[in-house]
Amino acid sequence: MLDLTYTAPQPKVIAGAKHDWELVIGMEIHAQVSSNAKLFSGASTTFGAEPNSNVAFVDAAMPGMLPVINEFCVEQAVRTGLGLKAQINLTSAFDRKNYFYPDLPQGYQISQLYHPIVGEGEVLVELAPGVARLVRIERIHLEQDAGKSIHDMDPTLSFVDFNRTGVALMEIVSRPDIRGPEEAAAYVTKLRQILRYLGTCDGNMQNGNLRADVNVSVCRPGQYEKYQATQDFSHLGTRCEIKNMNSMRFIQLAIDYEARRQIAILEDGGKVVQETRLYDPDKNETRSMRSKEEAHDYRYFPDPDLLPLEIEQAWVDDIAARMPELPDAKKARFMADFGLTDYDANVLTADLDSSSYFEAVAQGRDGKMAANWVINELFGRLKKEGFEISGSPVSAAQLGGIVDLIAAGTISGKMAKDLFEIIWTDGGDPAEVARARGMQQVTDTGEIEAALDALIAANPEQVEKAKLNAKLAGWFTGQVLKATGGKANPATVNAMVAAKLGL
């Protein structure tokens, strides 16, 4: 883990017309389990398939069809719980959550209300170097996803695509520990990063594979501390839920709007109504969707078709033994092993592909130099060209080869950038390309000395100025580099200039 002393961030304070107010936020993240098959059927989970082509009889609620649990989905939920330092419940159970949607063919959703598979855990969200928020996880439960209603294909008809119906979701429920819009986005970002490292969810928000329901309330300063002391939620104010958020930017905008809406109501003497709302990004506002349901509204009861789910501690231990290195641990190792700054380590561990690429470049080389080339040259070019790192035209071995040539003094920093462009476009082995194109630095001191002696003889006034002000000696270095076509080793030239001028 990161060996740092963290300072808790200050809560977000919004000034109303009459009072100051603080934000309180809890989140429910719906993460689609990375699995080839659905939670209770063998139907495919492939995204983008023809409508209603990934549907088994049990997904379509055909009579007599019984659900059969997908063991791999259970394993993925356990792996997620372990990654969040959560309690794994060896006994859990599935319940029916009853409600009617046209895209929910069973008329209920199989979920886990009373006995979830994962209990309390935590996520450490670093907001700035040395500043972090610890967000407590209340629970993680497995449940089915619903299908998709389509309303824009016909002016009078709606269509239903059942491809997503029955896809396994993990609902990750946080405590109300988040205190501002930026913290909320940072929490989702960190959770998404952990899930992708674990391989339990691809985190693709555009495809709906990671969605957030955001619970927002406001309270007067000091009330949150009372909640912490008593665990009495009444101190936090009435919450409203903003449903199905799939953008970090929209999450922040929606929270800010909703908080100000509630403050205006309260300061006007009204009461906030607990409800579910939707965010309209075009108007930058939330609007009422339905009154907030409680558990009894769904008429939950144990699913009669599924026995309680019992798992063995030995199986959990085996999953734990195969856990990958997670972001915080990798960041700490990069800082310790490669001498990276907090910022560089954060950038390089943002996703698994980036960290793996960097580690391949840095292995056996100067870590800071490798980080500079990966972050500044490679990432900059990838962003400009619209590439993912997995499709980089410059491999880790090739970039490592360029770093080797710099470290050996074979090429200068400027030459290295030119060589990077050639490798990006044409490929090849950096050492062979540099040799074939005459890109090596001039290290022959005789050639450098001859050029320098000629400069000194031709510029006596400049020599006198340099002797009075050593900073002006850089002029001679620049002229020698120019005379040698930029191929002279700058360090060698600097040393010779200082010796010749007696500096």
C-alpha positions in Angstrom: 0.0 0.0 0.0 1.0 3.6 -0.4 3.2 4.7 2.5 1.8 8.2 2.8 0.1 10.2 5.5 -3.2 11.4 4.1 -5.2 14.5 5.0 -9.0 14.3 4.7 -10.3 16.8 2.2 -12.7 19.6 3.3 -16.4 19.1 2.5 -17.9 21.1 -0.4 -19.7 24.2 1.0 -22.3 25.9 -1.1 -23.5 29.4 0.0 -27.2 29.8 -0.2 -29.1 33.0 0.0 -29.5 32.6 3.8 -27.2 29.9 5.0 -24.1 27.8 4.1 -24.9 24.2 3.1 -22.8 21.0 2.8 -23.2 18.2 0.3 -23.6 14.6 1.2 -23.4 12.0 -1.6 -23.7 8.2 -1.7 -23.5 6.1 -4.9 -24.7 2.9 -6.3 -22.5 1.7 -9.1 -23.9 -0.9 -11.5 -20.9 -2.7 -13.0 -21.5 -5.4 -15.7 -19.6 -8.5 -14.8 -17.0 -9.5 -17.4 -18.3 -12.9 -18.4 -19.0 -14.7 -21.7 -22.4 -15.9 -20.4 -25.2 -14.3 -18.5 -25.9 -14.7 -14.7 -28.5 -17.5 -15.0 -28.2 -18.7 -18.6 -25.6 -19.6 -21.2 -26.6 -16.8 -23.6 -23.8 -14.6 -24.9 -23.1 -11.2 -23.4 -21.4 -9.8 -26.6 -22.1 -6.1 -27.1 -23.5 -4.9 -30.4 -25.1 -8.2 -31.5 -28.3 -8.1 -33.6 -31.3 -7.3 -31.4 -32.8 -10.3 -29.5 -30.0 -12.6 -30.8 -28.4 -13.2 -27.4 -31.5 -14.5 -25.6 -32.0 -17.9 -24.0 -35.4 -19.3 -23.0 -34.8 -18.5 -19.4 -34.0 -14.9 -20.3 -37.2 -14.6 -22.2 -39.2 -16.0 -19.2 -40.5 -19.0 -21.2 -42.8 -21.2 -19.0 -41.0 -23.9 -17.1 -37.5 -22.4 -17.6 -35.4 -22.4 -14.4 -32.3 -20.2 -13.7 -28.9 -21.9 -13.2 -26.2 -19.8 -11.5 -23.1 -19.0 -13.5 -20.2 -19.9 -11.2 -17.7 -17.6 -13.0 -20.0 -14.6 -12.2 -19.9 -15.5 -8.6 -16.1 -15.8 -8.7 -15.9 -12.3 -10.3 -18.0 -10.8 -7.5 -15.8 -12.5 -4.9 -12.7 -11.2 -6.7 -14.2 -7.7 -6.7 -15.0 -7.9 -3.0 -11.4 -8.9 -2.2 -10.1 -6.0 -4.3 -12.1 -3.6 -2.2 -11.0 -5.2 1.1 -14.5 -6.3 1.8 -16.1 -9.1 3.8 -16.9 -12.1 1.6 -20.1 -13.8 2.8 -19.8 -17.5 2.5 -23.6 -17.8 2.5 -25.8 -15.5 0.4 -29.2 -15.7 -1.2 -31.2 -14.4 -4.2 -34.5 -12.5 -3.9 -37.1 -11.5 -6.4 -37.5 -7.7 -6.9 -41.0 -7.3 -8.4 -41.8 -4.5 -10.8 -43.1 -4.2 -14.3 -41.1 -2.9 -17.2 -41.8 -3.9 -20.8 -38.1 -4.9 -21.1 -38.2 -7.1 -18.0 -40.0 -10.2 -19.3 -40.1 -12.1 -16.0 -41.9 -9.2 -14.3 -39.2 -9.3 -11.6 -35.5 -9.0 -11.2 -33.4 -11.6 -9.5 -31.3 -9.7 -7.0 -29.9 -9.9 -3.5 -31.5 -7.7 -0.8 -31.2 -9.4 2.5 -28.1 -11.6 2.1 -25.6 -10.1 -0.4 -22.5 -12.0 -1.5 -20.1 -9.2 -0.4 -20.3 -7.1 2.8 -18.5 -4.0 4.0 -15.3 -2.8 2.2 -13.6 0.5 1.3 -12.1 2.5 -1.5 -9.3 5.0 -0.9 -9.8 7.9 -3.3 -6.7 10.2 -3.7 -7.8 13.7 -4.7 -4.4 15.4 -4.6 -1.0 14.4 -3.4 -1.4 13.6 0.3 -5.1 14.3 0.3 -7.6 11.4 0.1 -11.2 10.4 1.0 -11.9 7.0 2.4 -15.2 5.9 0.9 -16.8 3.0 2.8 -18.6 0.2 0.7 -21.8 -1.0 2.4 -22.3 -4.1 0.2 -22.0 -5.6 -3.3 -24.7 -7.8 -4.6 -25.3 -9.7 -7.8 -28.4 -9.1 -9.9 -29.7 -9.4 -13.4 -29.8 -6.5 -15.9 -33.0 -5.6 -17.7 -33.4 -5.3 -21.5 -33.7 -2.1 -23.5 -36.8 -0.3 -24.7 -36.4 1.5 -28.0 -38.7 4.4 -28.8 -37.2 6.2 -31.7 -37.6 3.6 -34.6 -41.3 4.2 -35.2 -43.7 7.1 -34.4 -46.4 4.9 -32.9 -44.6 1.8 -31.7 -41.9 0.9 -29.1 -39.5 -2.0 -29.6 -37.7 -4.2 -27.0 -34.3 -5.7 -27.2 -33.7 -8.5 -24.7 -30.0 -8.9 -25.4 -29.0 -7.3 -22.0 -31.7 -9.1 -20.1 -30.1 -11.4 -17.6 -26.6 -10.0 -18.0 -24.8 -10.2 -14.6 -24.4 -6.9 -12.7 -22.6 -6.1 -9.5 -24.3 -3.3 -7.6 -21.6 -1.6 -5.5 -23.3 0.5 -2.8 -21.3 3.1 -0.9 -22.0 4.8 2.4 -22.8 8.6 2.2 -19.1 9.5 2.6 -18.6 11.6 -0.6 -18.7 15.3 0.0 -18.6 17.0 -3.4 -19.0 16.7 -7.2 -15.3 16.3 -7.8 -15.0 13.6 -5.1 -17.9 11.7 -6.7 -16.2 11.7 -10.1 -12.9 10.7 -8.5 -14.6 7.9 -6.6 -16.1 6.5 -9.8 -12.8 6.8 -11.6 -10.9 5.0 -8.8 -13.5 2.2 -8.6 -13.5 1.8 -12.4 -9.7 1.6 -12.3 -9.8 -1.2 -9.6 -12.4 -3.2 -11.5 -10.4 -3.0 -14.7 -7.2 -4.1 -12.9 -9.2 -7.0 -11.5 -10.7 -7.9 -14.8 -14.2 -8.1 -13.3 -15.7 -5.2 -15.4 -14.4 -3.5 -18.5 -15.7 -0.1 -17.2 -17.0 0.9 -20.6 -19.4 3.7 -19.6 -20.4 4.5 -23.2 -21.8 1.0 -23.7 -23.6 1.1 -20.3 -21.3 -1.5 -18.7 -20.7 0.9 -15.8 -23.5 3.2 -14.6 -23.9 5.3 -11.5 -27.0 6.1 -9.5 -26.1 9.2 -7.4 -27.9 10.0 -4.1 -27.6 13.7 -3.2 -28.7 15.5 -0.1 -27.7 18.8 1.6 -27.4 19.6 5.3 -26.2 22.5 7.5 -22.5 22.5 8.6 -22.0 20.2 11.5 -24.9 17.8 10.7 -22.6 15.3 9.0 -20.5 15.0 12.1 -23.7 14.2 14.0 -24.5 11.5 11.5 -21.1 10.0 12.0 -21.5 9.9 15.7 -25.0 8.5 15.8 -25.4 6.8 12.3 -28.8 8.6 12.2 -29.4 9.4 8.6 -32.0 12.1 9.5 -29.1 14.5 10.1 -28.1 14.3 6.4 -31.4 15.7 4.9 -33.7 14.1 2.4 -31.9 12.5 -0.5 -32.8 12.4 -4.1 -31.4 9.8 -6.5 -30.1 10.7 -10.0 -30.5 7.6 -12.1 -28.2 6.0 -14.7 -25.3 8.4 -15.0 -22.6 7.3 -17.4 -20.2 10.3 -17.7 -17.8 11.7 -15.1 -18.6 15.3 -16.3 -22.3 14.8 -16.2 -22.1 13.3 -12.7 -20.4 16.5 -11.5 -22.9 18.8 -13.3 -25.9 16.8 -12.1 -24.8 16.9 -8.4 -24.1 20.6 -8.5 -27.5 21.3 -10.1 -29.4 19.0 -7.7 -27.7 20.4 -4.6 -28.6 24.0 -5.6 -32.2 22.9 -6.4 -32.6 21.4 -2.9 -31.0 24.4 -1.2 -33.4 26.8 -3.0 -36.4 24.6 -1.9 -35.2 24.5 1.8 -34.4 28.2 2.0 -37.8 29.0 0.6 -39.4 27.1 3.5 -40.3 24.0 1.5 -39.4 20.3 1.9 -37.4 18.2 -0.4 -39.4 15.2 -1.7 -37.5 11.9 -1.8 -37.6 10.8 -5.4 -35.8 9.4 -8.4 -34.7 12.0 -10.9 -33.1 12.0 -14.4 -30.4 14.4 -15.6 -30.9 16.3 -18.8 -27.4 17.3 -20.1 -28.9 19.5 -22.9 -30.7 21.7 -20.3 -28.2 20.9 -17.4 -31.0 20.1 -15.0 -32.5 17.2 -13.2 -36.2 16.4 -13.5 -38.5 14.1 -11.6 -38.8 10.5 -12.8 -40.8 8.8 -10.0 -41.2 8.8 -6.3 -38.4 7.0 -4.6 -39.3 3.4 -3.9 -38.5 1.6 -0.7 -37.8 -2.1 -0.4 -41.4 -2.9 0.5 -42.7 -1.3 -2.7 -40.9 -4.0 -4.7 -42.4 -6.9 -2.6 -39.1 -8.6 -2.2 -39.2 -12.3 -1.3 -36.6 -15.2 -1.6 -36.5 -16.6 -5.1 -38.1 -20.1 -4.9 -36.1 -21.3 -7.9 -32.7 -20.8 -6.3 -31.2 -22.4 -3.3 -29.0 -20.2 -0.9 -25.6 -19.7 -2.4 -22.9 -21.4 -0.2 -19.2 -21.1 -1.0 -16.2 -22.5 0.7 -13.5 -20.4 2.4 -10.8 -22.5 0.6 -12.3 -21.4 -2.8 -12.2 -17.7 -1.6 -8.6 -18.2 -0.5 -7.7 -19.6 -3.9 -9.2 -16.6 -5.6 -7.3 -14.3 -3.2 -4.0 -16.1 -4.0 -4.5 -15.3 -7.7 -5.3 -11.6 -7.2 -3.4 -9.2 -9.5 -1.4 -6.3 -8.2 -3.9 -3.4 -7.6 -3.4 0.3 -8.5 -2.3 1.6 -5.1 0.2 -1.2 -4.6 1.6 -0.7 -8.1 1.9 3.0 -7.6 3.8 2.6 -4.4 6.1 0.1 -6.1 6.8 2.3 -9.1 7.6 5.2 -6.7 10.0 3.0 -4.7 11.6 1.0 -7.5 11.8 3.6 -10.2 12.1 6.9 -8.2 8.9 8.3 -9.8 7.1 11.3 -8.5 3.5 11.0 -7.2 2.2 12.6 -10.4 4.2 10.3 -12.8 3.2 7.2 -10.8 -0.5 8.2 -10.9 -0.4 8.7 -14.7 1.4 5.5 -15.4 -0.9 3.3 -13.2 -4.1 4.9 -14.5 -4.8 1.7 -16.4 -3.2 -1.7 -16.7 -2.0 -1.4 -20.3 -0.1 1.8 -19.5 1.5 0.4 -16.4 2.6 -2.8 -18.2 4.0 -0.8 -21.1 6.0 1.5 -18.8 7.3 -1.4 -16.7 8.6 -3.1 -19.9 10.4 0.1 -20.9 11.8 0.9 -17.5 13.0 -2.6 -16.6 16.8 -2.4 -16.2 16.9 1.3 -17.3 16.6 4.7 -15.7 13.1 4.8 -14.4 12.7 8.6 -14.5 14.0 8.8 -18.1 11.7 6.0 -19.1 8.7 7.7 -17.4 9.4 11.0 -19.2 9.5 9.3 -22.6 6.3 7.3 -22.0 4.3 10.2 -20.6 5.6 13.1 -22.6 6.5 11.6 -26.0 4.4 8.4 -26.3 1.2 9.4 -24.5 1.3 12.8 -26.2 1.5 11.3 -29.6 -1.1 8.6 -28.9 -3.5 11.2 -27.8 -2.8 13.4 -30.9 -3.3 10.5 -33.3 -6.3 8.9 -31.4 -4.5 5.6 -30.6 -5.0 3.5 -27.5 -1.7 2.3 -26.0 -2.6 -1.3 -26.9 -2.3 -0.2 -30.6 0.8 2.0 -30.2 3.0 2.0 -33.4 6.0 2.1 -31.1 6.4 -1.0 -29.0 7.8 -1.0 -25.5 11.0 -2.7 -26.8 11.5 0.0 -29.4 11.0 2.8 -26.9 13.4 1.1 -24.5 15.9 0.9 -27.3 15.7 4.7 -27.8 16.2 5.2 -24.1 19.3 2.9 -24.2 20.8 5.0 -27.0 20.3 8.2 -25.0 21.8 6.6 -21.8 24.8 5.4 -23.8 25.4 8.9 -25.2 25.0 7.5 -28.7 22.3 10.0 -29.6 21.2 13.4 -28.1 17.8 14.2 -26.8 17.0 16.0 -30.0 18.2 13.1 -32.1 16.1 10.8 -30.0 12.9 12.8 -30.8 13.8 12.6 -34.5 14.4 8.8 -34.1 11.1 8.4 -32.3 9.3 10.0 -35.3 11.0 7.6 -37.7 10.2 4.5 -35.6 6.6 5.7 -35.2 6.2 6.0 -39.0 8.5 3.3 -40.4 9.2 1.0 -37.5 12.5 -0.9 -37.2 15.2 -1.4 -34.6 16.2 2.0 -33.1 20.0 1.2 -33.0 20.0 0.0 -36.6 18.0 3.0 -37.8 20.3 5.4 -36.0 23.3 3.8 -37.5 21.9 3.6 -41.0 20.9 7.3 -40.9 24.1 8.6 -39.4 22.2 9.8 -36.3 25.0 9.0 -33.7 26.6 11.7 -31.7 30.1 12.8 -32.5 32.3 11.7 -29.6 35.6 12.2 -31.4 37.2 14.8 -29.1 39.7 15.7 -31.9 36.9 16.8 -34.2 35.1 18.7 -31.5 38.4 20.4 -30.3 39.2 21.5 -33.8 35.8 23.2 -34.2 36.1 24.8 -30.8 39.7 26.1 -31.4 38.5 27.7 -34.6 35.6 29.5 -32.8 37.9 30.8 -30.0 40.4 32.1 -32.5 37.7 33.9 -34.5 35.8 35.4 -31.5 38.3 36.9 -29.0 35.7 39.4 -27.7 33.2 36.6 -27.0 36.0 34.8 -25.2 36.6 37.8 -22.9 32.9 38.1 -22.2 32.6 34.4 -21.3 35.5 34.7 -18.9 33.7 37.5 -17.1 30.4 35.8 -17.1 30.5 31.9 -17.3 26.8 31.8 -18.4 27.9 33.2 -21.8 30.1 30.2 -22.4 26.9 28.5 -23.7 27.3 30.4 -26.9 30.4 28.4 -27.8 28.6 25.1 -27.0 25.8 26.2 -29.3 28.1 27.1 -32.1 30.0 23.8 -31.9 26.8 21.9 -32.0 25.7 23.9 -35.0 29.0 23.3 -36.8 28.8 19.5 -36.2 25.2 19.4 -37.4 23.9 18.8 -33.9 25.8 15.5 -33.6 28.4 16.6 -31.0 27.8 15.3 -27.5 26.6 18.4 -25.5 28.2 17.2 -22.3 31.6 16.7 -24.0 31.4 20.1 -25.6 30.5 21.8 -22.3 33.5 20.2 -20.6 35.9 21.2 -23.4 34.6 24.8 -23.5 35.1 25.2 -19.7 38.6 23.7 -20.0 39.6 25.9 -23.0 38.3 29.1 -21.4 39.6 28.3 -17.9 36.2 28.5 -16.3 
